[in-house]
């Protein structure tokens, strides 16, 4: 009976040790490589700063509106280049929304800024390139070449706002994956702005 008791304690000790090792390995700082989808839960409070939080909270609704705009293109756009660009925007930004949401969840931060200052075309959003509700209504009501032109004009403004936010994150952020995403946004959206200006004949 005593031997069985000792074996039980030993097994419990091994299980506890395995649990501590597993937990410890998840909290260890990773090398400079990007965070994988499963490692978002391992992000600790010390890995980020207020600039990272603001970047994610502001960029999520910004991306959501870009995806909404892109989803209007099928059935309205006539220029194949506009349709291709819209698909490219939606494909790139939807996963980025999920990534940034995961960061905020791991950090224990709300996905929306206090007061809801950036989403849905609210107060102060136009300064970051966000469209107002009347802008979105106009885009929904357009079709053909008028839609193509309006889409490009609005998305250029929208991208320019995102680029500005991303550059702020590059300068002030601490979380490596957020800073890396900001760099991707700057390079990708700068190229897309050039494409849209070319379509408008203003590039």
N, C-alpha and C positions, 0 to 999 in steps of 0.2 A: 504493500500500500504506500509506504514511504517512497519507494523507488518510482512508482507511478506518479506521485505528487511532484518529485523532482523533475521527472521528464516533462510534466505539464508546464512547470515553471520555465524550463529551458526552451520549450517550444514557444511559449509566450514571449520570452526574451528575444528569440530569433525573429519572430514576427514583428515585434516592436522595432528591432534594429533595421529590418528590411524596410519598414514604413518610413523610418527616419532617413534612411539613405535615399529612398525614392523621393521624399519631400525635399531633401537637401539638393538633389541633382536638378530638380526643377527650378530652384531658386538661384542656382549658380549663374553668374553673369555669362552670357554667351559670347563667343568671339564676334568679330565685326560683321559677320554675315547677317542677312536679313532675318527677321522673326518669321517663323513658320506659322501656319494657321493655328496649330495646336499650342503654340507657346505663348499666346497672348495672355493666358491666365497666369503665367509665371512673372508677368511684369510687376515690379514692386514700386512703392511710392518714391523710392530714391532714384528711379530710372528716368524720371521726367520732371518737368517744371510747369509753371503756369502757362508759358508760351505754347507748350505742346498741347495742353488741355484746350486752350483757346483756338489753336489751329484746327484741332479735330472738331470741336463744337461748331465752329464757323464753316468749315469746309464740308461737313456732312450735308446741311441744307443747301449749300451752294451746289454741290454735286447732284443732289436730288433734283434741283430745278433744271440742271443741265440735262439729266436723264429724261426728265419730263419733256423738255423741249425737243430732244432727239427723238422721242417716241411719237412726236407729232409729224415727223417727216414722211413716213410711209403713207401714201394716199394723198399727200399734199404737195410734196416736192416733185419737180419734173426734171431737174438736173441730176443725172446719175452721180456726179461728184458730190452733191449735197447729200444724197441718200447714203453714199458710202461714208462720208464724214460723220453723219448722224449715227450710223451704226457703230462706227469706230468709237465715238464719244460714249455711247451707252455701254459698249462692251468694256471699255477701260474704267469708267467711273463707278459702275455698280459694284464691282468687287472692292474698290477702294472705300466705298461707303461702309461695307461690311467690316473691312479691316479697321477703320477708324472707330467704328462703334465698339468693336472688340477691345480696343485700347481703353476707351472711356469706361467700359464695364469693368475691366481689370483694375483700373485705377480708382474705382468707386465714384466716378464722376458722372453727372447727368449728360445725356447726349445733346440736350438743348441748353443753350446759355441761359443763365438766370434772367428772367424777364422776357425770354423768347426774342431777343433782339435781332436775330439774323434770318430766321426762317420765314418763308411764305411771303416775301416782299414787304416785310414790316419796316419799322422805323430804322433808318440808317443803312438799310440793305443796298440801296442803289449805289452807295459809295463803293461797294465791293463788286459792282457789276451785276447785282441781282436785278431781275426784271420785276416790275410792279405787276399787280394783278391785271391792270388795264393793258400792259404790254403783252402779257400771256394771252389775254382774251383776243387781242389783235392778231397774234400769231396763230391761235386756233382758228380764227376766221379767215385766214389767208390761204391761198392755194396757187399752184402754178408758179410762174416766174416771180410773182409778188411774194409768195412764201419763201422761195429760194433766197431772194434778196434780204427779206426781213430776218430770216433765220441766220444768215451770215452776219448781218449787221448786229443783231442782238447777241449772238454767240461770241463775236469778237469782244464786245463790251464785257460779257460774262467771263470769258477767258482772261481778259486783262485784270479783272478783279481777283480771280483765282491766282494768277501769277504774282500779284502784289502780296496776297496773303502768304503764298508759298515762300516768297523771298524773305518775308518777316520771320517765318519759321526757320529758314536756313540760317538767319542771323542770330535769332534769340533762342531757338529750341535746344533741348538737351537730349531727348529720346532719339537714339540713332535711327530707328526705323521711320520715325516721323520726319526727321530731317532728310532722310533718303527719299521718302515719298514726295516731300516738297520739291526736291531736285527733279524727280520724274515729272511732276506737274509742270514745273517751269519749262523743261525741255520739250515735253510733248505738246503742251498747249501753245507755246511760242511757235512751234512748227505748224500747228493747226490754224493759228491766227494768220500766219503767212499764206497758207493755202486759201483761207476764206477771203483774204484781201485780194489774192490773185483771181478768185472767182468773181469778185466785185469789180475787178479792174482798177483797184486802188493800191495794189501791192507794188 
